[in-house]
């Protein structure tokens, strides 16, 4: 027990020091300023090339989503995710030790044996596909859907809506992603950084007030014209469509793609969202009532 207590304490201490260092140092892998830079660039694109011209620049719930963006990207890690992740890793390691196994025993692929571009591509494809599967589960499992409703409570789309989500979502994503990535070794923190920020950029663009579909690349990359339909209040089934995170290709392969019309002015949300809480505290507490 003392071992786990020490893991939790060190997790908080290490991440607090990391976050403090991010705020007061500039380097190529700085998450804090990287998020601000991406957000500003996409926000400028929204202002210069607005798709919904009648939508205010400071749209409905703009500041709520800005708060969500920084809370989920930084403070949530400090509060729970890093400690939870480290404890889970230790539990998994100790469980395997009962069978004289190590986490590396499951590694089927060592990415360090491949050229950098190939290893990055494999890491990205595996991560994105697992997240696509997880996203479908968030819509199909009632318990998960109650958490995911926070994200779908957005009524006017903008870049910051990307990171409006309940704190349980990354717990679900990380839990389901842990084992698949455990069988892949040889990737570095730089690889994680590159893939993560590429996904953040595409995610910001998907939620932005932009009418882009990237031409023929729409069959590969998720895009604003596709993702707007994922947030549509009216869908062809009760589970939704267009579950792609960064890539749209999974939806085209598994026939979950849905873009019936332009989609610029469709109503966003979900059935019954008029009763959904409007503030951060009550949105976070909402799933606990069900």
Order of alpha helices (4+ residues) and beta strands (2+ residues): alpha-alpha-alpha-alpha-beta-alpha-alpha-alpha-beta-alpha-alpha-alpha-alpha
